[in-house]
Amino acid sequence: MALIAIPPQLTTLQNLPPRPFTAPPSKFSSTSPPTPNASSTSTVTFSYYPTKSANPVSVSNTTSTSRRSSLVVRASTSPFSPNIADTLGDVKIFTAAGDPVFFKDLWDPNQGIAVVALLRHFGCPCCWELASSLKEAKPKFDAAGVKLVAIGIGTPNKARILADRLPFPMDCLYADPERKAYDILGLYYGFGRTFFNPASAKVFSRFEALQKAVKNYTVEATPDDRSSVLQQGGMFVFKGKQLLYARKDEGTGDHAPLDDIFKVCCKVPVA
């Protein structure tokens, strides 16, 4: 089976010092990744060990029960504060053109429905595949009155590389070079999550789509801060300030199915 090559400059990641941790607000939680049993070689392999399933979390202001739906698994205790949108609101990110913008200005803060896809980083081949899927799905979401927002790690010039070469619409692409939103949301981070989590193997089931998406790929889109390549992403759905759906990617290429995301959005009436 063909493997995705790791750029040579990334093979030194195992020797990086631990990432400084900034504690998120008290009501937030972040699950630490398990320690992988990894060799020191640069070959990508997958070590299988028990891990929590990548179930999406439905957020409610009321105490939930163990009832489940076909789309969303409802957690008894949400890892996110009901005020998560307010906390994210003052995070400053950048448009792909380089203009600063606050998170709270990305969609209608009252009734607008938005799908926020946090990519790993602009030089991640799996994120080019996700961005390609988002681009193809965008007309359907637009017709339903849902705004698509894609955020990646790196500077705006790295975002423009993806936008130009994929291509991808710049009007819904943003850069978070300091990973502030990722920290607030407690998204997974680490060498084990990136290369050795079982969920990372899911990308091989989409290998043809991946090959198509990276036709014009360049490693130049990788962030200058190489530790950023150890960050995982996630998918979130908001209605105004209300968080309707949240899912943390368990590993590289472990993306939320967009058909499920669309169904979640369509279950919410648009004002």
Long-range contacts (C-beta under 8 A, 24 or more apart in sequence): 1-204, 2-207, 3-43, 3-44, 4-44, 4-125, 4-126, 4-203, 4-210, 6-42, 6-44, 7-123, 7-219, 7-222, 8-42, 9-219, 9-222, 9-226, 10-222, 10-226, 10-229, 11-42, 12-226, 13-191, 13-194, 13-226, 13-227, 13-229, 13-230, 14-38, 14-40, 14-191, 16-226, 16-227, 16-230, 19-189, 19-227, 19-230, 22-183, 24-183, 24-184, 24-185, 24-186, 25-81, 25-87, 25-184, 27-80, 27-81, 28-79, 28-80, 28-81, 28-84, 28-184, 28-185, 28-186, 29-79, 29-186, 30-186, 30-187, 30-188, 31-186, 31-188, 32-190, 33-188, 33-189, 33-190, 33-192, 33-193, 33-197, 34-192, 35-192, 36-191, 36-192, 36-195, 36-196, 36-197, 37-196, 38-191, 38-192, 38-195, 38-196, 44-195, 45-196, 46-195, 46-196, 46-197, 46-198, 46-200, 46-201, 47-196, 48-198, 49-198, 51-197, 51-198, 51-199, 51-250, 52-250, 54-199, 54-247, 54-248, 54-249, 54-250, 54-254, 55-247, 56-235, 56-245, 56-246, 56-247, 56-256, 56-260, 57-245, 57-246, 57-247, 58-244, 58-245, 58-246, 59-84, 59-242, 59-243, 59-244, 59-245, 59-246, 71-260, 71-263, 71-264, 71-267, 72-245, 72-264, 79-186, 79-246, 80-185, 80-243, 80-246, 82-243, 84-184, 84-185, 84-243, 85-109, 85-238, 85-240, 85-241, 85-242, 85-243, 86-241, 87-184, 88-181, 88-184, 88-185, 91-176, 91-180, 91-181, 91-184, 92-180, 93-151, 93-174, 93-175, 93-176, 93-180, 93-181, 94-155, 94-156, 94-159, 94-174, 94-175, 94-176, 94-177, 95-156, 95-170, 95-173, 95-174, 95-175, 96-156, 96-159, 96-160, 96-163, 96-170, 96-173, 96-174, 96-175, 97-156, 97-160, 97-170, 98-156, 98-157, 101-174, 103-181, 106-147, 106-149, 106-174, 107-147, 107-149, 107-238, 108-240, 109-240, 109-241, 110-240, 110-271, 111-239, 111-240, 111-270, 111-271, 112-147, 112-239, 112-240, 113-145, 113-146, 113-147, 113-237, 113-238, 113-239, 113-265, 113-268, 113-270, 114-146, 114-147, 114-148, 114-149, 114-237, 114-238, 115-141, 115-146, 115-147, 115-148, 115-149, 115-235, 115-236, 115-237, 115-261, 115-265, 116-149, 116-151, 116-235, 116-236, 116-237, 116-238, 117-148, 117-149, 117-150, 117-151, 117-233, 117-235, 118-151, 118-152, 118-176, 118-181, 118-182, 118-185, 118-187, 118-233, 118-234, 118-235, 118-236, 119-150, 119-151, 119-152, 119-153, 119-233, 120-152, 120-153, 120-229, 120-231, 120-232, 120-233, 120-249, 120-252, 121-152, 121-153, 121-154, 121-158, 121-221, 121-222, 121-223, 121-228, 121-229, 121-231, 122-152, 122-153, 122-154, 122-158, 122-159, 122-161, 122-162, 122-175, 122-221, 122-222, 122-223, 123-154, 123-158, 123-219, 123-220, 123-221, 123-222, 123-223, 123-229, 124-222, 124-229, 124-252, 125-210, 125-213, 125-214, 125-217, 126-203, 126-210, 126-252, 126-253, 126-255, 127-152, 127-162, 127-233, 128-162, 128-166, 128-210, 128-213, 128-214, 128-217, 129-203, 129-206, 129-209, 129-210, 129-213, 129-214, 129-253, 130-233, 130-255, 131-162, 131-166, 131-168, 131-213, 132-166, 132-168, 132-209, 132-212, 132-213, 133-209, 133-255, 133-258, 134-168, 134-258, 135-166, 135-167, 135-168, 135-169, 137-258, 137-262, 138-169, 138-172, 140-262, 141-262, 141-265, 144-262, 144-265, 144-266, 144-270, 145-270, 146-262, 146-265, 146-270, 147-172, 148-172, 149-174, 150-174, 151-175, 151-176, 151-181, 152-176, 153-177, 153-179, 153-182, 153-223, 153-228, 153-231, 154-221, 154-222, 154-223, 154-228, 155-223, 155-224, 158-220, 158-221, 158-222, 158-223, 161-218, 161-220, 161-221, 162-221, 165-216, 165-217, 165-218, 165-221, 166-213, 166-216, 177-223, 177-225, 179-228, 179-231, 182-231, 182-233, 185-234, 185-236, 185-246, 185-248, 186-248, 187-231, 187-232, 187-233, 187-234, 187-248, 187-249, 188-231, 188-232, 188-248, 188-249, 188-250, 189-230, 189-231, 189-232, 190-230, 191-230, 193-230, 193-232, 193-250, 193-251, 193-252, 194-229, 194-230, 194-232, 194-251, 194-252, 195-252, 197-250, 197-251, 197-252, 197-254, 198-250, 198-251, 199-249, 199-250, 199-251, 199-253, 199-254, 200-251, 200-252, 200-253, 200-254, 201-251, 202-251, 202-253, 202-254, 203-252, 203-253, 206-253, 210-253, 235-261, 237-261, 237-264, 237-265, 239-268, 244-268
